[in-house]
Structure formats: structure tokens, C-alpha cells
């Protein structure tokens, strides 16, 4: 069986740098930090008082009040990003086979806002279980996929992937494979997350996973820097419209990139720490290259997982050097988490969009907030520090790794007929 080609015909996002793709790219290209002091709750007793929140967001600008009450914020973000992606793709829903149109969505945590609110209300009461009938449907991690399919009438494959911070890259890979195997013509894929609340921040603080640099919060997300002290929490969503190439061509769609390779692996090492030699990370990149049938020398850009955790950045850069050899020093590498923070289950798709935009604009977004060289990170690597760099980008890799040792990588290609 000949595998189908899979192309990207639309994308949308809402994230800490902007509530649209154009705002997002403007922030990326100009090296803007999306970090601010938290507005959602009183942080006076918390170790971390800052995060990369979505800004200027009012649910009633997108949903009527009754509908908004039935949607956790992570699902709202999913619908907002997908609305932009559908419009961007110019997909005419009455002209496609909706039985062959699917939704594969991701969230690492799901409706934690709803869970926290309902449990808090229960604890304040007299022990009588007065829970909202929308509690479970708002909270579960798969419900965003359900809402998207209901809104657009997509009756094909419909499910949620959960692999911590690798979740939305897993969703993209699954969606790609369903189209390649001719089980769908169109799939909406991506991920969303909204965990900037007392439980999310407190939980990651307890793990010592997030930065506590309250006195310098604007520059707290410091991938690859010696002074890094953990990631900065982010939130938002990204959505891709994936299509089978002939389907997209027939309807005259604009094609922005092609997905030509992917890799999946497990570290099989530790529940939160990466393998220190980056073995799993190396494997997923090489698997993506093998699937695409290209050489290491063909890759121009790697959007790194680059969370700014002390062990994670070292392991990933080791993996890049071990996978690419001498070509590693000719690549551009950057961590856009230095600007957006870490969107957890939505990180992969938001960074895939950054990689697509790098291909479209032939420009590498920078790694900002780098202050001091870490001698454990190869100094010959081009980490695209401080400012964006123009260069030819024909192939870009986007890496995402999750707690539990989940590794996922996708290889994007500049589209050619």
C-alpha cells in the first residue's frame, strides 16, 4: 500500500504571545517575553508568582455566556485556536466528506480549573455532594476533541492523546498516520492547556520543576543558560488542519508545509528526569529522518524542547550532537519556550506552528534570556541567542518530551509539488 502525503493547510493559536497566528509570529520574531505576574489568584504564599498567561482574553468575546459556563478554559482555548485554523484553511465544510474528517486532540492535564473549583466548593459545604452536572464533561481530557467534532460535524476518527508534555506532538503524529493510511482525508489536530491555578502552580512548585525567579520574572525562562532554574508555566492552544495532499490539491488549498517524518520513543529511565545521555531524544530525531528518507545534513532548524530545566537542556543538546554529528554545528537550534513558557500538553503543536512559520518566513525565532554559558552544553551549537536569524529553512524538526519518559519528534518540510 502506498502511503498518502500529508500537508498542513491551516493553523491557529492562542498563547502567551498573542491571540492569533500573526500576533504569535510578531512576538517570536521580535524576541518578546510572554511572562508576567500571575493575575488568576493570590500568589502571596506561593514560591512562584509569575507565569505566561494568555492575555486580553474574555470568553464572552468568543462564546455566549451560557456556552462559556459549560466549557473549561482548556476547551475554550481549543475551540478558539481551531476556529482560526479552519478559517485559515478556507475549508468549506459542505464540500468535504465529513465521515472522513476527524479530530485528534491533546491535553496533558485537561480541565484542572474545573476540578479545582468543584472540589473547593464541595469542601466548603457540609459534606453533601452538590456537584455540577457539567463537572465531569467539563473536566475530562478528551472533551475538547468532542466539542470540536460537534461544532464542525466531523464524524471520522475522534480521540485524545495524553503523554504529558509530548501530548500534542503525539496527536499530530497519530493524525498524520491516519491520513497516510487512507483512514481520513482531513484531521484537525493539536492541543490545549490551562493549568495556571493554585493546584497547577503548587504541584509543579512541590516538584521543584518551575522557576522561582520572582525578582526577574520577565527573563525567568532561560533555556540552555547556566542560571536556568526550571520552566515557566504557560497556557493556550494550537490547532493544525492536516489534509491528504490530493484532497488539498483538488480543492485548491494553500499548502504551508508537509509532514514527512516522525519519531516516538521512551526513555524507560525515570518518571520525571530525562535519560542524562539523551538516548530517547536522539532516537526520535533519527527515526523521523529515516521515515522521511533524508540525511542529517538536510535539516536546517530544530525547535528544541528546551524547557530550561537543568538536566533536560543538557540531555537534549547531547542528543542533537550525537544524532547529527558535525552537522549539529551547522544547524540553527532555538527554544521558543524562552518566550511562551511551557504550554505542557499544548507545547508540541504551538512549537510545530513556530517551525512552520520559520519555514514560511525563512527566519529562525530566537532563544531569549540567555545570560551565561553552561560548560556542560556544547559551545559550538548555534542556539540562536537573543535575536531571530534569517536562513534557508527547507526542513525543520520539532521536539517534545514528557514526564514518564515520552519522546516525540516531527519533521516538517517546505512544501514542493
QUISULSUL-V318475 format. One record per run of one state. SS is the DSSP state (~ for helix, > for strand, _ for the rest). FROM is the first residue (numbers start at 1). LEN is the number of residues. If there is no record, write none. Layout:
SS,FROM,LEN + SS,FROM,LEN
This chain:
_,1,5 + >,6,10 + _,16,2 + >,18,1 + _,19,2 + ~,21,9 + _,30,6 + >,36,2 + _,38,12 + >,50,3 + _,53,6 + ~,59,3 + _,62,3 + ~,65,5 + _,70,3 + ~,73,17 + _,90,3 + ~,93,3 + _,96,2 + ~,98,3 + >,101,6 + _,107,5 + ~,112,13 + _,125,10 + ~,135,5 + _,140,3 + ~,143,10 + _,153,5 + >,158,4 + _,162,2 + ~,164,17 + _,181,5 + >,186,8 + _,194,4 + ~,198,9 + _,207,3 + >,210,1 + _,211,3 + ~,214,6 + _,220,5 + >,225,1 + _,226,5 + >,231,1 + _,232,1 + >,233,2 + _,235,1 + >,236,9 + ~,245,6 + _,251,6 + >,257,10 + _,267,12 + ~,279,14 + _,293,3 + ~,296,3 + _,299,2 + >,301,3 + _,304,6 + ~,310,20 + _,330,2 + >,332,3 + _,335,2 + ~,337,4 + _,341,1 + >,342,1 + _,343,1 + ~,344,18 + _,362,1 + >,363,2 + _,365,2 + >,367,1 + _,368,5 + >,373,1 + _,374,11 + >,385,1 + _,386,3 + >,389,2 + _,391,4 + >,395,8 + _,403,3 + >,406,8 + _,414,4
